[in-house]
Amino acid sequence: MAIQTEIWLNSIQENLYKGFELLTETMSNDSTFVANKTVHVPNAAAAPNVSRGNSTYPVAITERNDTDLTYNLTNFEIGPVRLGWADGKQLSYDKVASVTNDFMGNLSENMKNYLLSQIWTHNSGNADRLVSTTGTSTTTNWLGGTASGSLKHLLGADVRNAAKILDKEKFPSNDRYMLLDYEMFWQLLGDLSYNANRLQVVNGLTSTIDPIYGFKVIQLPFVGAVTVNTGTAETIAPTAADGSFSFTTNNRPIGLAFHKSAASFAWTAPYMMTSEDDPTMFGDVMSATVYGGGKYRRTDGKGVVAIRATA
């Protein structure tokens, strides 16, 4: 008797991911600077001073001591997953393609979450590059676990403050990006849409992809978080190994505003491994791995601003 194929829809409802590919155009790709697992980004030291009206010679000779900014890549692995011999015989949809989609999407999304936490982790504690939200205070979906209370909404005025910091630090007005989680994103859009005065400032905001105060805004399910300490210091809240995060009472979500030249990522191409016709598994085994990481790109940390949801 022939093997009976179970009746399934020909297409499977795939898992959804919002991954690393969204960020590849917003940051500097330093993959070419990778030496083994370490990225080396040379940074110029302070420029020589300009003198005016000097009449004393010879002039003292100085030397510019450039620095080497480094960060390490970490490995991300998924699997192994068994694909039974019968899966290809009894299922009418392509399970191999579906599992491959899970591999690539999950690796990409988790690497993105880790990367964003690293962009601000190294810069934490810098009050000059931390903007607090100032809008209406409401209970939000950010808070979970043991957390309770409410956080202030993100307003257009807060985005302007982030833009002013980049202006002060002499970054060009082009290639500025802002990454916001879904809560902050729609708070900002609501503020700009319903306040007539701000509506004039952004020229009507004809779509959700218009630049806002010079920033190209990208909405993500999760960007990052900080732990509130006494005083002004801010440190990144601990994240799980996969980059995910569970909020507790003293955690605050952050958005990131930065210039493309100030944020760095590096990664290797994903590597898929298969063991076909494994006699001990009665089928195939698949796994995948990739190395990736990121950091701010300047040793002085300039060009990266965090926008913190404030209680």
Stockholm file with secondary structure:
# STOCKHOLM 1.0

chainA/1-311         MAIQTEIWLNSIQENLYKGFELLTETMSNDSTFVANKTVHVPNAAAAPNVSRGNSTYPVAITERNDTDLTYNLTNFEIGPVRLGWADGKQLSYDKVASVTNDFMGNLSENMKNYLLSQIWTHNSGNADRLVSTTGTSTTTNWLGGTASGSLKHLLGADVRNAAKILDKEKFPSNDRYMLLDYEMFWQLLGDLSYNANRLQVVNGLTSTIDPIYGFKVIQLPFVGAVTVNTGTAETIAPTAADGSFSFTTNNRPIGLAFHKSAASFAWTAPYMMTSEDDPTMFGDVMSATVYGGGKYRRTDGKGVVAIRATA
#=GR chainA/1-311 SS CCCCCCCCCSSCCCCCCCCGGGGTTTSEECGGGEETTEEEEEECCCCCCCCSSCCCSSCCCCCCCCEEEEEECEEEEEEEEEEETTHHHHCSSCHHHHHHHHHHHHHHHHHHHHHHHHHHHTTTTCGGGEEECCSCEECCTTCCTTCCSCEECCCHHHHHHHHHHHHHTTCCSSSEEEEEEHHHHHHHHHHHHHCHHHHHHTTTCCSTTSCBTTEEEEEESCCEEEEECSSSCEEECCCCTTSCCCCCTTEEEEEEEEEGGGEEEEECCCEEEEEEEETTTTEEEEEEEEEEEEEESSTTCTTEEEEECCC
#=GC SS_cons         CCCCCCCCCSSCCCCCCCCGGGGTTTSEECGGGEETTEEEEEECCCCCCCCSSCCCSSCCCCCCCCEEEEEECEEEEEEEEEEETTHHHHCSSCHHHHHHHHHHHHHHHHHHHHHHHHHHHTTTTCGGGEEECCSCEECCTTCCTTCCSCEECCCHHHHHHHHHHHHHTTCCSSSEEEEEEHHHHHHHHHHHHHCHHHHHHTTTCCSTTSCBTTEEEEEESCCEEEEECSSSCEEECCCCTTSCCCCCTTEEEEEEEEEGGGEEEEECCCEEEEEEEETTTTEEEEEEEEEEEEEESSTTCTTEEEEECCC
//
